[in-house]
Amino acid sequence: MIGDGTLRPELERAAREAGLADVVKFAGGVDDATRDAWLDRASLFIMPSRRPPGNRAGEGFGMVFVEANARGLPVVGGKVPGVVDAVVDGETGLLTDPTDPDAVADAAIRVLSDAELARRLGEAGAARARELSWANIVARLQRRLDDVAAAGPADHRAARGSSRWRWARDLFVSPAPPDS
């Protein structure tokens, strides 16, 4: 397990109590190169994020899934806000109920026991990660801003609240249309 947080002591205790202390390594916070080295050794990335209780914020976007996909890894994640924007269920990874350990395990077993599925998810995930690279996002944003500037001030004010302004969200969750 890579990363630190308030749940680490609880997770370490759970690993010990389950008799897994010898096989689960808690690496803590690591630099990008170390993270990438671990991802390159992996067969699957799993992070069944849950939505915090009380309408508190959870995953902002699920960037770690895109980082894993960029390394060609299939992913398994929780079907929660943020993660659903980063993982295309059945295409770049599998989304499941993060509160159901059997569902998470079933998704992991499905990917690990089906080499063709793992390959397909990993390749599609790597392609999507390239689409979501900062260079592509900036280029899309520049094209959209150029379009707004070319429309002129009156059109710009009239467009507020219309579907034209959904483009900001679309920059990060879907590829730009071919004509943009």
QUISULLIN-V644427 format. One record per pair of residues at least 12 apart in sequence whose C-alpha atoms are under 10 Angstrom apart, sorted by sequence separation. I is the first residue (numbers start at 1). J is the second residue. D is the distance in Angstrom with one decimal. If there is no record, write none. Layout:
I:J:D
I:J:D
//
This chain:
12:24:8.7
65:77:8.1
75:87:7.8
77:89:9.2
83:95:8.4
95:107:8.0
12:25:9.1
49:62:9.2
74:87:9.8
75:88:9.9
76:89:9.0
94:107:6.7
12:26:7.6
75:89:9.5
76:90:9.9
93:107:9.4
94:108:8.5
11:26:9.2
47:62:9.7
62:77:9.3
75:90:10.0
79:94:8.9
80:95:8.7
75:91:10.0
76:92:9.1
77:93:7.6
78:94:8.5
79:95:5.1
80:96:8.9
94:110:9.5
148:164:9.5
47:64:8.9
66:83:9.7
69:86:9.7
74:91:9.2
75:92:7.0
76:93:5.6
77:94:6.4
78:95:5.4
79:96:5.3
80:97:8.3
94:111:8.5
148:165:9.9
8:26:8.3
47:65:8.3
62:80:9.8
65:83:7.7
69:87:9.0
74:92:6.3
75:93:4.5
76:94:4.8
77:95:5.0
78:96:5.1
79:97:5.8
80:98:8.2
93:111:8.8
45:64:9.2
46:65:8.6
62:81:8.8
63:82:8.7
64:83:9.3
67:86:10.0
73:92:8.8
74:93:5.3
75:94:6.4
76:95:5.8
77:96:6.3
78:97:5.6
79:98:6.8
8:28:8.6
45:65:7.6
61:81:7.7
62:82:5.4
63:83:8.3
66:86:6.3
72:92:9.6
73:93:8.7
74:94:8.1
75:95:8.4
76:96:7.5
77:97:8.4
78:98:4.5
79:99:9.8
144:164:9.9
59:80:7.9
60:81:7.7
61:82:4.0
62:83:4.8
65:86:6.5
66:87:7.6
77:98:7.3
78:99:8.2
144:165:9.9
4:26:8.7
45:67:9.9
46:68:9.5
58:80:8.3
59:81:6.6
60:82:5.1
61:83:6.0
62:84:8.1
63:85:9.5
64:86:8.7
65:87:6.9
76:98:9.8
78:100:9.6
1:24:7.2
2:25:8.4
3:26:7.9
4:27:8.4
5:28:8.6
45:68:6.5
58:81:7.3
59:82:4.9
60:83:8.0
61:84:8.2
62:85:7.4
63:86:6.8
69:92:7.3
144:167:7.6
1:25:6.0
2:26:6.3
3:27:6.8
4:28:5.0
5:29:9.0
44:68:8.5
45:69:8.5
57:81:9.2
58:82:7.5
59:83:6.6
61:85:6.3
62:86:5.5
63:87:9.6
69:93:8.5
93:117:9.4
144:168:8.7
1:26:4.8
2:27:5.1
3:28:4.4
4:29:5.5
44:69:9.5
57:82:9.7
58:83:9.4
59:84:9.7
60:85:9.3
61:86:6.2
62:87:8.0
78:103:9.9
92:117:10.0
93:118:8.6
1:27:6.0
2:28:5.3
3:29:4.3
4:30:9.1
42:68:9.4
59:85:10.0
60:86:9.8
61:87:9.6
66:92:9.2
78:104:8.1
91:117:9.4
92:118:9.3
141:167:8.7
1:28:7.3
2:29:6.3
3:30:6.9
46:73:10.0
48:75:10.0
49:76:9.9
50:77:9.3
51:78:8.9
65:92:9.3
77:104:8.0
90:117:9.2
92:119:10.0
93:120:9.3
94:121:8.6
140:167:9.5
141:168:7.9
144:171:9.2
1:29:9.6
2:30:7.2
39:67:8.9
40:68:8.9
44:72:9.3
45:73:6.5
46:74:8.8
47:75:8.0
48:76:7.0
49:77:6.5
50:78:6.4
51:79:9.2
65:93:8.9
76:104:7.5
92:120:7.9
93:121:5.6
140:168:9.6
39:68:6.6
42:71:9.6
43:72:9.2
44:73:5.7
45:74:6.4
46:75:5.7
47:76:6.4
48:77:4.6
49:78:5.1
50:79:8.1
51:80:6.3
76:105:9.5
91:120:7.7
92:121:4.5
93:122:7.7
141:170:10.0
39:69:9.5
41:71:10.0
42:72:9.9
43:73:6.5
44:74:5.5
45:75:4.7
46:76:4.7
47:77:5.1
48:78:4.3
49:79:8.0
50:80:6.5
51:81:7.6
77:107:9.1
90:120:9.6
91:121:5.6
92:122:6.4
140:170:9.6
141:171:6.9
36:67:8.7
39:70:9.8
40:71:6.6
42:73:7.6
43:74:7.6
44:75:5.8
45:76:6.3
46:77:5.9
47:78:7.0
48:79:8.0
49:80:7.1
50:81:9.0
51:82:9.6
76:107:6.8
77:108:9.7
90:121:7.4
91:122:8.8
92:123:7.7
93:124:8.7
140:171:6.6
141:172:9.8
2:34:9.7
3:35:9.3
35:67:9.7
36:68:8.4
39:71:6.9
40:72:8.5
41:73:9.9
42:74:9.8
43:75:9.3
44:76:7.7
45:77:8.4
46:78:8.9
48:80:9.0
49:81:9.4
75:107:9.5
76:108:6.7
89:121:9.5
91:123:9.3
92:124:5.3
93:125:7.3
139:171:9.7
140:172:9.5
144:176:9.5
2:35:7.5
35:68:9.6
39:72:9.1
40:73:8.3
49:82:9.5
50:83:9.6
75:108:8.6
88:121:9.5
91:124:6.4
92:125:4.3
137:170:9.9
138:171:8.8
143:176:9.6
147:180:8.4
36:70:9.9
37:71:9.8
39:73:7.7
49:83:7.8
74:108:9.7
90:124:9.9
91:125:7.4
92:126:8.1
137:171:6.2
146:180:10.0
36:71:7.8
48:83:9.2
76:111:8.7
92:127:9.0
136:171:9.0
137:172:7.0
140:175:8.7
141:176:9.5
2:38:8.6
47:83:9.5
75:111:8.7
88:124:9.3
92:128:7.7
136:172:9.8
140:176:6.6
144:180:7.1
1:38:9.7
2:39:10.0
74:111:7.7
88:125:8.4
91:128:9.6
92:129:9.5
139:176:9.8
140:177:9.6
143:180:6.5
74:112:9.5
87:125:8.1
134:172:9.6
137:175:9.0
86:125:9.6
132:171:8.5
133:172:9.5
136:175:9.1
137:176:9.1
141:180:9.8
88:128:9.1
132:172:6.7
136:176:9.3
140:180:7.6
87:128:9.2
131:172:9.3
132:173:7.9
86:128:9.2
131:173:9.7
132:174:8.3
74:117:8.6
75:118:8.9
86:129:9.1
131:174:8.5
132:175:7.9
74:118:5.8
131:175:6.6
1:46:9.9
73:118:7.8
74:119:7.5
128:173:9.8
131:176:9.2
1:47:9.8
72:118:9.4
73:119:8.3
74:120:8.2
75:121:7.7
86:132:9.4
128:174:9.1
46:93:9.6
48:95:8.5
49:96:9.9
50:97:8.6
51:98:8.9
72:119:8.2
73:120:9.8
74:121:5.0
75:122:7.8
128:175:8.7
45:93:9.2
46:94:9.5
47:95:10.0
48:96:7.7
49:97:9.3
50:98:5.9
51:99:9.6
72:120:9.6
73:121:7.5
74:122:4.4
44:93:9.5
48:97:7.9
49:98:6.2
50:99:7.1
72:121:8.2
73:122:4.6
74:123:8.1
48:98:4.9
49:99:8.9
72:122:4.5
73:123:7.9
74:124:8.6
75:125:8.4
47:98:8.7
48:99:8.1
71:122:8.1
72:123:5.8
73:124:9.5
74:125:6.8
48:100:9.4
69:121:8.5
70:122:8.4
71:123:9.3
72:124:8.2
73:125:7.2
74:126:9.0
48:101:9.1
69:122:6.2
70:123:8.9
72:125:6.5
73:126:7.7
68:122:9.0
69:123:8.0
70:124:9.6
71:125:8.6
72:126:5.1
69:124:8.1
70:125:6.6
71:126:6.6
72:127:8.7
48:104:7.2
69:125:4.6
70:126:4.5
47:104:9.2
68:125:8.3
69:126:5.0
70:127:7.6
72:129:9.2
46:104:8.5
67:125:9.4
68:126:8.4
69:127:8.3
70:128:8.0
71:129:8.9
46:105:9.7
66:125:7.3
67:126:8.9
69:128:7.8
70:129:5.2
65:125:8.9
66:126:8.0
69:129:6.3
70:130:7.1
46:107:9.5
68:129:8.9
69:130:9.4
46:108:7.6
66:128:7.9
67:129:7.3
70:132:9.8
45:108:8.9
66:129:5.5
70:133:9.5
44:108:7.7
65:129:9.1
66:130:9.2
63:129:9.7
66:132:8.2
44:111:7.8
66:133:9.4
43:111:9.2
44:112:7.4
43:112:7.5
44:118:8.1
43:118:8.3
43:119:10.0
44:122:8.9
43:122:9.5
88:173:9.7
86:172:8.9
87:173:9.6
85:172:8.3
86:173:7.1
85:173:5.9
86:174:9.8
84:173:9.5
85:174:8.9
61:172:9.1
61:173:9.3
//
